[in-house]
Amino acid sequence: MSFMLAIRIRSLWKIEKFLEGANTPYEVSEFGGNLALNEGLYELWNLVAGDGGAQAFDNSNAYLGVGDSSTAAAASQTGLQAASNKLYKAMEATYPQYGSSQQIIFRSVFGSSDANWDWNEFTVANGNSDTDVNLDRKVSAQGTKVAGQTWTLTLTITAA
């Protein structure tokens, strides 16, 4: 006898865009979806199985990445696809947050001199480069960040 377990995964990306010195964003953008990358899924199963070599997506290791590539997402990709305009930023002090509402929330802040280019692709990784394990990739044109702006990027992944 076999049983089917259905888990639905939803992701929501949010960008809060601030002018220098402002406490209130001048724009907030929310967009859903992403594509789980094979390497990220393999790492999740290694973590679930207790593989000592697996690297957690915790505050010490998790990074949100942005780049300017608009290359379509494919499960076989292993990170951001931009040739040079890409940056992985560490988590804010209390992130990722998890343990309630069947979700995990990642958040990084990109300051005035960070990632000043077209924001077209997004990922969460367990390190600060394409050589680390990237869990997912989302392609969505979200505008051009310029010096003098701070953008806060948040990814919420919910399982139900």
C-alpha positions, 0 to 999 in steps of 0.5 A: 500500500502506498500513501501520497503526501502533498506539501504545497510550497509557496514563496513570496519575495518583497522589496522595500525601497528606501531613499537615503535617511528615510524611515518609510519606503518610497515603494514596496514590491511583492512578487511570488514564485520561484524555481527550486534548484536541484542542488538546493533540494539535494541539500534539504534532503541531506539536512533532513537525513542528518548528513553531517556534511550538509550546510544549514541555511541559518543566520551564520550561513544564509545569504540572499542574492541579487543579480541583473541576469534575465535568463530564465530559471532552470532547475539545473542552475547553481546560482545567479546567472549574471556575469558580474553584476551580482551580490550575496548579502548576509542575513539581518541579525534575527533572520532567518525566522522560523518555527511558526506559521509553517514558514521560514523568512529570510531578510537582507539589507542592501545599502547605498553602495550595494547592488546598484544595477537592475534587479532581475534575479533572486536566490537564497543560498547557504553561502555568499557565492554561486559555488555555495548551495542555492536553494532557489532562483526567481527571475523578475524585473524589479527596477534599478537600484542606485547609490543613495538608496537602501533596498531590503529584500525579504523571502518568505517560504511557506509549506502547507 
